[in-house]
Amino acid sequence: MLFRFYVPASGMYFGSYEVLQRLLTPANQSRSDLGPMRTLLAGGVAGMLNWAVAIAPDVLKSRLQTAPEGAYPRGIRDVFIELMRKEGPSALFRGLTPVMLRAFPANAACFLGYEVALKGLNAVLPGL
């Protein structure tokens, strides 16, 4: 059931990367000619936007996984209710700062690697 929470985050991740790449591409260039700095920027920001959407469900999932057996008989719903009652809405965003600090460089590098690999494969196997 938790996978449903990550679908919006993945949509944000890949959708924002595509939109950012289009916004960062000069009018007289194709997207495939986008330089590494723009790719790094688009990938890093996309990673941060992904985690902005995914952090709350991830906190709930982590609390459920680390709870003693039987602590939450109705699963994630009980985790959410207890978290809201005891800690309030801000608890859903615990750990956001370190996640964001890691998200930018990790995802920037990931998308740069993807684009370099794509260009390399297109050079070796054109038209595939």
ZADO-1210 file (C-alpha; in nm, 4 decimals, padded with zeros to 6 digits):
<atoms>
<atom x="00.0000" y="00.0000" z="00.0000" code="MET" pos="1"/>
<atom x="00.2843" y="00.2426" z="00.0705" code="LEU" pos="2"/>
<atom x="00.3881" y="00.2432" z="-00.2943" code="PHE" pos="3"/>
<atom x="00.0838" y="00.4608" z="-00.3659" code="ARG" pos="4"/>
<atom x="00.2444" y="00.7393" z="-00.1661" code="PHE" pos="5"/>
<atom x="00.5566" y="00.7349" z="-00.3819" code="TYR" pos="6"/>
<atom x="00.3823" y="00.7637" z="-00.7174" code="VAL" pos="7"/>
<atom x="00.3276" y="01.1410" z="-00.6752" code="PRO" pos="8"/>
<atom x="00.6920" y="01.1836" z="-00.5686" code="ALA" pos="9"/>
<atom x="00.8158" y="00.9981" z="-00.8766" code="SER" pos="10"/>
<atom x="00.5860" y="01.2043" z="-01.0956" code="GLY" pos="11"/>
<atom x="00.7294" y="01.5185" z="-00.9398" code="MET" pos="12"/>
<atom x="01.0838" y="01.3868" z="-00.9864" code="TYR" pos="13"/>
<atom x="01.0737" y="01.3007" z="-01.3540" code="PHE" pos="14"/>
<atom x="00.8171" y="01.5635" z="-01.4481" code="GLY" pos="15"/>
<atom x="01.0075" y="01.8489" z="-01.2870" code="SER" pos="16"/>
<atom x="01.3343" y="01.7295" z="-01.4428" code="TYR" pos="17"/>
<atom x="01.1760" y="01.7396" z="-01.7870" code="GLU" pos="18"/>
<atom x="01.0162" y="02.0807" z="-01.7292" code="VAL" pos="19"/>
<atom x="01.3387" y="02.2265" z="-01.5876" code="LEU" pos="20"/>
<atom x="01.5384" y="02.0946" z="-01.8798" code="GLN" pos="21"/>
<atom x="01.2975" y="02.2590" z="-02.1230" code="ARG" pos="22"/>
<atom x="01.3114" y="02.5871" z="-01.9300" code="LEU" pos="23"/>
<atom x="01.6920" y="02.5812" z="-01.9173" code="LEU" pos="24"/>
<atom x="01.7370" y="02.5026" z="-02.2877" code="THR" pos="25"/>
<atom x="01.8090" y="02.8164" z="-02.4927" code="PRO" pos="26"/>
<atom x="01.5683" y="02.8771" z="-02.7814" code="ALA" pos="27"/>
<atom x="01.8255" y="02.8004" z="-03.0517" code="ASN" pos="28"/>
<atom x="01.9424" y="02.4689" z="-02.8967" code="GLN" pos="29"/>
<atom x="01.8038" y="02.1191" z="-02.8712" code="SER" pos="30"/>
<atom x="01.7612" y="01.9564" z="-02.5332" code="ARG" pos="31"/>
<atom x="02.0311" y="01.7031" z="-02.6188" code="SER" pos="32"/>
<atom x="02.2836" y="01.9902" z="-02.6377" code="ASP" pos="33"/>
<atom x="02.2106" y="02.1069" z="-02.2828" code="LEU" pos="34"/>
<atom x="02.5392" y="02.1579" z="-02.0999" code="GLY" pos="35"/>
<atom x="02.6454" y="01.9732" z="-01.7866" code="PRO" pos="36"/>
<atom x="02.5834" y="02.2658" z="-01.5504" code="MET" pos="37"/>
<atom x="02.2223" y="02.3004" z="-01.6614" code="ARG" pos="38"/>
<atom x="02.1762" y="01.9247" z="-01.6364" code="THR" pos="39"/>
<atom x="02.3212" y="01.9292" z="-01.2845" code="LEU" pos="40"/>
<atom x="02.0872" y="02.2137" z="-01.1864" code="LEU" pos="41"/>
<atom x="01.7779" y="02.0449" z="-01.3320" code="ALA" pos="42"/>
<atom x="01.8647" y="01.7101" z="-01.1722" code="GLY" pos="43"/>
<atom x="01.9429" y="01.8597" z="-00.8315" code="GLY" pos="44"/>
<atom x="01.6253" y="02.0657" z="-00.8155" code="VAL" pos="45"/>
<atom x="01.4191" y="01.7671" z="-00.9376" code="ALA" pos="46"/>
<atom x="01.5615" y="01.5580" z="-00.6536" code="GLY" pos="47"/>
<atom x="01.4721" y="01.8224" z="-00.3986" code="MET" pos="48"/>
<atom x="01.1170" y="01.8511" z="-00.5345" code="LEU" pos="49"/>
<atom x="01.0843" y="01.4727" z="-00.5203" code="ASN" pos="50"/>
<atom x="01.1717" y="01.4720" z="-00.1506" code="TRP" pos="51"/>
<atom x="00.9451" y="01.7681" z="-00.0780" code="ALA" pos="52"/>
<atom x="00.6586" y="01.5413" z="-00.1848" code="VAL" pos="53"/>
<atom x="00.7967" y="01.2133" z="-00.0437" code="ALA" pos="54"/>
<atom x="00.9228" y="01.3156" z="00.3013" code="ILE" pos="55"/>
<atom x="00.5896" y="01.2920" z="00.4884" code="ALA" pos="56"/>
<atom x="00.5002" y="00.9409" z="00.3645" code="PRO" pos="57"/>
<atom x="00.8601" y="00.8353" z="00.4240" code="ASP" pos="58"/>
<atom x="00.8452" y="00.9503" z="00.7873" code="VAL" pos="59"/>
<atom x="00.5245" y="00.7526" z="00.8382" code="LEU" pos="60"/>
<atom x="00.6759" y="00.4445" z="00.6734" code="LYS" pos="61"/>
<atom x="00.9897" y="00.4651" z="00.8868" code="SER" pos="62"/>
<atom x="00.7894" y="00.4982" z="01.2065" code="ARG" pos="63"/>
<atom x="00.5780" y="00.1982" z="01.1120" code="LEU" pos="64"/>
<atom x="00.8831" y="-00.0108" z="01.0254" code="GLN" pos="65"/>
<atom x="01.0673" y="00.0696" z="01.3478" code="THR" pos="66"/>
<atom x="00.7687" y="00.0270" z="01.5825" code="ALA" pos="67"/>
<atom x="00.7380" y="-00.2845" z="01.7973" code="PRO" pos="68"/>
<atom x="00.5213" y="-00.5622" z="01.6540" code="GLU" pos="69"/>
<atom x="00.1519" y="-00.4856" z="01.7085" code="GLY" pos="70"/>
<atom x="00.2038" y="-00.1199" z="01.8032" code="ALA" pos="71"/>
<atom x="-00.0083" y="-00.0043" z="01.5101" code="TYR" pos="72"/>
<atom x="-00.2837" y="-00.2583" z="01.4388" code="PRO" pos="73"/>
<atom x="-00.4364" y="-00.0512" z="01.1552" code="ARG" pos="74"/>
<atom x="-00.0993" y="00.0218" z="01.0010" code="GLY" pos="75"/>
<atom x="-00.0036" y="00.3585" z="00.8613" code="ILE" pos="76"/>
<atom x="-00.3355" y="00.5171" z="00.9643" code="ARG" pos="77"/>
<atom x="-00.2569" y="00.4546" z="01.3300" code="ASP" pos="78"/>
<atom x="00.0942" y="00.5921" z="01.2838" code="VAL" pos="79"/>
<atom x="-00.0488" y="00.9098" z="01.1314" code="PHE" pos="80"/>
<atom x="-00.3113" y="00.9556" z="01.4045" code="ILE" pos="81"/>
<atom x="-00.0594" y="00.9090" z="01.6854" code="GLU" pos="82"/>
<atom x="00.1970" y="01.1344" z="01.5192" code="LEU" pos="83"/>
<atom x="-00.0578" y="01.4153" z="01.4744" code="MET" pos="84"/>
<atom x="-00.1849" y="01.3808" z="01.8305" code="ARG" pos="85"/>
<atom x="00.1546" y="01.3689" z="02.0014" code="LYS" pos="86"/>
<atom x="00.3836" y="01.5753" z="01.7773" code="GLU" pos="87"/>
<atom x="00.1735" y="01.7731" z="01.5318" code="GLY" pos="88"/>
<atom x="00.2055" y="01.8245" z="01.1568" code="PRO" pos="89"/>
<atom x="00.5671" y="01.9436" z="01.1696" code="SER" pos="90"/>
<atom x="00.6719" y="01.5901" z="01.2694" code="ALA" pos="91"/>
<atom x="00.5920" y="01.4791" z="00.9147" code="LEU" pos="92"/>
<atom x="00.8879" y="01.6855" z="00.7974" code="PHE" pos="93"/>
<atom x="01.1480" y="01.5693" z="01.0493" code="ARG" pos="94"/>
<atom x="01.4804" y="01.5252" z="00.8769" code="GLY" pos="95"/>
<atom x="01.3908" y="01.7473" z="00.5820" code="LEU" pos="96"/>
<atom x="01.7093" y="01.9558" z="00.6031" code="THR" pos="97"/>
<atom x="01.9600" y="01.6687" z="00.5775" code="PRO" pos="98"/>
<atom x="01.7458" y="01.5014" z="00.3112" code="VAL" pos="99"/>
<atom x="01.7501" y="01.8199" z="00.1020" code="MET" pos="100"/>
<atom x="02.1231" y="01.8686" z="00.1528" code="LEU" pos="101"/>
<atom x="02.1810" y="01.5184" z="00.0188" code="ARG" pos="102"/>
<atom x="01.9124" y="01.5317" z="-00.2505" code="ALA" pos="103"/>
<atom x="02.0660" y="01.8052" z="-00.4620" code="PHE" pos="104"/>
<atom x="02.4141" y="01.6604" z="-00.5236" code="PRO" pos="105"/>
<atom x="02.2961" y="01.2989" z="-00.5368" code="ALA" pos="106"/>
<atom x="02.0268" y="01.3630" z="-00.7958" code="ASN" pos="107"/>
<atom x="02.2342" y="01.6124" z="-00.9913" code="ALA" pos="108"/>
<atom x="02.5013" y="01.3443" z="-01.0334" code="ALA" pos="109"/>
<atom x="02.2397" y="01.0797" z="-01.1138" code="CYS" pos="110"/>
<atom x="02.0855" y="01.2794" z="-01.3976" code="PHE" pos="111"/>
<atom x="02.4243" y="01.3888" z="-01.5309" code="LEU" pos="112"/>
<atom x="02.5262" y="01.0224" z="-01.5436" code="GLY" pos="113"/>
<atom x="02.2008" y="00.9389" z="-01.7189" code="TYR" pos="114"/>
<atom x="02.2496" y="01.2088" z="-01.9828" code="GLU" pos="115"/>
<atom x="02.6152" y="01.1154" z="-02.0437" code="VAL" pos="116"/>
<atom x="02.5224" y="00.7473" z="-02.0774" code="ALA" pos="117"/>
<atom x="02.2383" y="00.8360" z="-02.3134" code="LEU" pos="118"/>
<atom x="02.4680" y="01.0424" z="-02.5351" code="LYS" pos="119"/>
<atom x="02.7283" y="00.7642" z="-02.5314" code="GLY" pos="120"/>
<atom x="02.4769" y="00.4987" z="-02.6250" code="LEU" pos="121"/>
<atom x="02.3328" y="00.7186" z="-02.9007" code="ASN" pos="122"/>
<atom x="02.6849" y="00.7648" z="-03.0405" code="ALA" pos="123"/>
<atom x="02.7546" y="00.3885" z="-03.0365" code="VAL" pos="124"/>
<atom x="02.4077" y="00.2760" z="-03.1456" code="LEU" pos="125"/>
<atom x="02.2509" y="00.5644" z="-03.3412" code="PRO" pos="126"/>
<atom x="01.8828" y="00.5358" z="-03.4181" code="GLY" pos="127"/>
<atom x="01.8122" y="00.2646" z="-03.1649" code="LEU" pos="128"/>
</atoms>
